[in-house]
């Protein structure tokens, strides 16, 4: 078992989760004003 590979994989998963959260957050704030008008 390579612990370094496991840690690297976990970091990639965390980055993907953060990226998805930021993208959804930005899309909500970008498109919400347009839908409210």
C-alpha distance matrix in Angstrom:
0.0 3.8 6.2 9.0 8.6 8.6 11.5 13.2 13.2 14.7 17.2 18.2 18.8 20.8 22.8 23.7 24.9 26.9 28.3 29.4 31.0 32.9 34.1 35.4 37.0 38.7 39.9 41.4 43.3 44.4 45.8 47.1 50.2 51.1 51.0 53.0 55.8
3.8 0.0 3.8 5.4 5.5 6.6 8.9 10.2 11.0 12.8 14.6 15.8 17.1 18.8 20.4 21.7 23.2 24.8 26.1 27.6 29.2 30.7 32.0 33.7 35.1 36.6 38.0 39.7 41.3 42.3 43.9 45.3 48.3 49.3 49.3 51.3 54.0
6.2 3.8 0.0 3.8 5.5 5.0 6.2 8.6 9.9 10.6 12.3 14.3 15.4 16.5 18.4 20.1 21.2 22.6 24.2 25.8 27.1 28.6 30.2 31.8 32.9 34.6 36.2 37.7 39.2 40.4 42.1 43.3 46.3 47.5 47.5 49.3 52.1
9.0 5.4 3.8 0.0 3.8 5.4 5.1 6.1 8.6 9.9 10.6 12.4 14.3 15.3 16.5 18.5 20.1 21.1 22.4 24.4 25.8 26.9 28.5 30.4 31.5 32.8 34.6 36.3 37.6 38.6 40.5 41.9 44.7 45.8 46.2 48.0 50.6
8.6 5.5 5.5 3.8 0.0 3.8 5.5 5.0 6.1 8.6 9.8 10.6 12.4 14.2 15.3 16.6 18.5 20.0 20.9 22.6 24.4 25.7 26.8 28.7 30.2 31.4 32.9 34.7 36.3 37.1 38.8 40.3 43.3 44.1 44.4 46.4 49.0
8.6 6.6 5.0 5.4 3.8 0.0 3.8 5.4 5.1 6.2 8.7 9.9 10.6 12.4 14.3 15.4 16.7 18.4 19.9 21.2 22.7 24.4 25.7 27.2 28.6 30.3 31.7 33.2 34.9 36.1 37.6 38.8 41.9 42.9 42.9 44.8 47.6
11.5 8.9 6.2 5.1 5.5 3.8 0.0 3.8 5.4 5.1 6.2 8.7 9.9 10.5 12.3 14.3 15.4 16.5 18.2 20.0 21.1 22.5 24.2 25.9 26.8 28.4 30.2 31.7 33.1 34.3 36.1 37.3 40.2 41.5 41.7 43.4 46.1
13.2 10.2 8.6 6.1 5.0 5.4 3.8 0.0 3.8 5.5 5.1 6.3 8.8 9.9 10.6 12.5 14.4 15.4 16.4 18.5 20.1 21.0 22.4 24.5 25.6 26.8 28.5 30.4 31.7 32.6 34.5 36.0 38.7 39.8 40.2 42.1 44.6
13.2 11.0 9.9 8.6 6.1 5.1 5.4 3.8 0.0 3.8 5.4 5.1 6.3 8.7 9.9 10.7 12.5 14.3 15.2 16.6 18.5 20.0 21.0 22.7 24.3 25.7 27.0 28.8 30.5 31.4 32.9 34.4 37.4 38.3 38.4 40.4 43.1
14.7 12.8 10.6 9.9 8.6 6.2 5.1 5.5 3.8 0.0 3.8 5.4 5.1 6.2 8.6 9.9 10.6 12.3 14.1 15.4 16.6 18.4 19.9 21.3 22.5 24.3 25.8 27.2 28.8 30.1 31.7 32.8 35.8 37.0 37.0 38.8 41.6
17.2 14.6 12.3 10.6 9.8 8.7 6.2 5.1 5.4 3.8 0.0 3.8 5.4 5.0 6.1 8.6 9.9 10.5 12.1 14.2 15.3 16.4 18.1 20.0 20.9 22.3 24.2 25.8 27.0 28.2 30.1 31.3 34.1 35.4 35.7 37.5 40.1
18.2 15.8 14.3 12.4 10.6 9.9 8.7 6.3 5.1 5.4 3.8 0.0 3.8 5.4 5.0 6.2 8.7 9.9 10.3 12.3 14.2 15.2 16.3 18.3 19.8 20.9 22.3 24.3 25.8 26.6 28.3 29.9 32.7 33.6 34.0 36.0 38.5
18.8 17.1 15.4 14.3 12.4 10.6 9.9 8.8 6.3 5.1 5.4 3.8 0.0 3.8 5.4 5.1 6.3 8.7 9.8 10.6 12.4 14.3 15.3 16.6 18.3 20.0 21.1 22.7 24.6 25.6 27.0 28.3 31.4 32.4 32.3 34.3 37.0
20.8 18.8 16.5 15.3 14.2 12.4 10.5 9.9 8.7 6.2 5.0 5.4 3.8 0.0 3.8 5.4 5.1 6.2 8.5 9.9 10.6 12.3 14.2 15.5 16.4 18.3 20.0 21.2 22.7 24.2 25.8 26.8 29.8 31.1 31.2 32.9 35.6
22.8 20.4 18.4 16.5 15.3 14.3 12.3 10.6 9.9 8.6 6.1 5.0 5.4 3.8 0.0 3.8 5.4 5.1 5.9 8.5 9.8 10.4 12.0 14.2 15.1 16.3 18.1 19.9 21.1 22.1 24.0 25.4 28.2 29.3 29.8 31.6 34.1
23.7 21.7 20.1 18.5 16.6 15.4 14.3 12.5 10.7 9.9 8.6 6.2 5.1 5.4 3.8 0.0 3.8 5.5 5.0 6.1 8.5 9.9 10.4 12.2 14.0 15.3 16.3 18.2 20.0 20.8 22.2 23.8 26.8 27.6 27.8 29.9 32.4
24.9 23.2 21.2 20.1 18.5 16.7 15.4 14.4 12.5 10.6 9.9 8.7 6.3 5.1 5.4 3.8 0.0 3.8 5.4 5.2 6.1 8.6 9.9 10.7 12.1 14.3 15.4 16.6 18.5 19.9 21.2 22.2 25.4 26.5 26.4 28.2 31.0
26.9 24.8 22.6 21.1 20.0 18.4 16.5 15.4 14.3 12.3 10.5 9.9 8.7 6.2 5.1 5.5 3.8 0.0 3.8 5.5 5.1 6.1 8.6 10.0 10.4 12.2 14.2 15.4 16.6 18.1 20.0 21.0 23.8 25.2 25.5 27.1 29.7
28.3 26.1 24.2 22.4 20.9 19.9 18.2 16.4 15.2 14.1 12.1 10.3 9.8 8.5 5.9 5.0 5.4 3.8 0.0 3.8 5.5 5.2 6.1 8.6 9.8 10.6 12.2 14.2 15.5 16.3 18.1 19.7 22.4 23.4 24.0 25.9 28.3
29.4 27.6 25.8 24.4 22.6 21.2 20.0 18.5 16.6 15.4 14.2 12.3 10.6 9.9 8.5 6.1 5.2 5.5 3.8 0.0 3.8 5.5 5.1 6.1 8.4 9.9 10.6 12.2 14.4 15.2 16.4 17.8 20.9 21.7 21.8 23.9 26.5
31.0 29.2 27.1 25.8 24.4 22.7 21.1 20.1 18.5 16.6 15.3 14.2 12.4 10.6 9.8 8.5 6.1 5.1 5.5 3.8 0.0 3.8 5.5 5.3 6.0 8.6 10.0 10.7 12.5 14.2 15.6 16.3 19.4 20.8 20.8 22.3 25.1
32.9 30.7 28.6 26.9 25.7 24.4 22.5 21.0 20.0 18.4 16.4 15.2 14.3 12.3 10.4 9.9 8.6 6.1 5.2 5.5 3.8 0.0 3.8 5.5 5.0 6.1 8.5 9.9 10.7 12.0 14.2 15.3 17.8 19.3 20.0 21.4 23.9
34.1 32.0 30.2 28.5 26.8 25.7 24.2 22.4 21.0 19.9 18.1 16.3 15.3 14.2 12.0 10.4 9.9 8.6 6.1 5.1 5.5 3.8 0.0 3.8 5.4 5.2 6.1 8.6 10.1 10.4 12.1 13.9 16.6 17.4 18.0 20.1 22.3
35.4 33.7 31.8 30.4 28.7 27.2 25.9 24.5 22.7 21.3 20.0 18.3 16.6 15.5 14.2 12.2 10.7 10.0 8.6 6.1 5.3 5.5 3.8 0.0 3.8 5.5 5.1 6.1 8.7 9.8 10.6 11.7 14.9 15.9 15.8 17.7 20.4
37.0 35.1 32.9 31.5 30.2 28.6 26.8 25.6 24.3 22.5 20.9 19.8 18.3 16.4 15.1 14.0 12.1 10.4 9.8 8.4 6.0 5.0 5.4 3.8 0.0 3.8 5.6 5.3 6.5 8.7 10.3 10.7 13.5 15.2 15.5 16.7 19.4
38.7 36.6 34.6 32.8 31.4 30.3 28.4 26.8 25.7 24.3 22.3 20.9 20.0 18.3 16.3 15.3 14.3 12.2 10.6 9.9 8.6 6.1 5.2 5.5 3.8 0.0 3.8 5.4 5.2 6.0 8.5 9.9 12.0 13.5 14.6 16.1 18.1
39.9 38.0 36.2 34.6 32.9 31.7 30.2 28.5 27.0 25.8 24.2 22.3 21.1 20.0 18.1 16.3 15.4 14.2 12.2 10.6 10.0 8.5 6.1 5.1 5.6 3.8 0.0 3.8 5.5 5.0 5.9 8.1 10.7 11.3 12.0 14.2 16.2
41.4 39.7 37.7 36.3 34.7 33.2 31.7 30.4 28.8 27.2 25.8 24.3 22.7 21.2 19.9 18.2 16.6 15.4 14.2 12.2 10.7 9.9 8.6 6.1 5.3 5.4 3.8 0.0 3.8 5.6 5.5 5.6 9.0 10.3 10.2 11.7 14.4
43.3 41.3 39.2 37.6 36.3 34.9 33.1 31.7 30.5 28.8 27.0 25.8 24.6 22.7 21.1 20.0 18.5 16.6 15.5 14.4 12.5 10.7 10.1 8.7 6.5 5.2 5.5 3.8 0.0 3.8 5.7 5.4 7.2 9.5 10.5 11.2 13.5
44.4 42.3 40.4 38.6 37.1 36.1 34.3 32.6 31.4 30.1 28.2 26.6 25.6 24.2 22.1 20.8 19.9 18.1 16.3 15.2 14.2 12.0 10.4 9.8 8.7 6.0 5.0 5.6 3.8 0.0 3.8 5.9 6.8 7.8 9.8 11.3 12.7
45.8 43.9 42.1 40.5 38.8 37.6 36.1 34.5 32.9 31.7 30.1 28.3 27.0 25.8 24.0 22.2 21.2 20.0 18.1 16.4 15.6 14.2 12.1 10.6 10.3 8.5 5.9 5.5 5.7 3.8 0.0 3.8 5.7 5.4 6.4 8.8 10.4
47.1 45.3 43.3 41.9 40.3 38.8 37.3 36.0 34.4 32.8 31.3 29.9 28.3 26.8 25.4 23.8 22.2 21.0 19.7 17.8 16.3 15.3 13.9 11.7 10.7 9.9 8.1 5.6 5.4 5.9 3.8 0.0 3.9 5.5 5.3 6.2 8.9
50.2 48.3 46.3 44.7 43.3 41.9 40.2 38.7 37.4 35.8 34.1 32.7 31.4 29.8 28.2 26.8 25.4 23.8 22.4 20.9 19.4 17.8 16.6 14.9 13.5 12.0 10.7 9.0 7.2 6.8 5.7 3.9 0.0 3.8 5.5 5.1 6.3
51.1 49.3 47.5 45.8 44.1 42.9 41.5 39.8 38.3 37.0 35.4 33.6 32.4 31.1 29.3 27.6 26.5 25.2 23.4 21.7 20.8 19.3 17.4 15.9 15.2 13.5 11.3 10.3 9.5 7.8 5.4 5.5 3.8 0.0 3.8 5.5 5.4
51.0 49.3 47.5 46.2 44.4 42.9 41.7 40.2 38.4 37.0 35.7 34.0 32.3 31.2 29.8 27.8 26.4 25.5 24.0 21.8 20.8 20.0 18.0 15.8 15.5 14.6 12.0 10.2 10.5 9.8 6.4 5.3 5.5 3.8 0.0 3.8 5.6
53.0 51.3 49.3 48.0 46.4 44.8 43.4 42.1 40.4 38.8 37.5 36.0 34.3 32.9 31.6 29.9 28.2 27.1 25.9 23.9 22.3 21.4 20.1 17.7 16.7 16.1 14.2 11.7 11.2 11.3 8.8 6.2 5.1 5.5 3.8 0.0 3.8
55.8 54.0 52.1 50.6 49.0 47.6 46.1 44.6 43.1 41.6 40.1 38.5 37.0 35.6 34.1 32.4 31.0 29.7 28.3 26.5 25.1 23.9 22.3 20.4 19.4 18.1 16.2 14.4 13.5 12.7 10.4 8.9 6.3 5.4 5.6 3.8 0.0
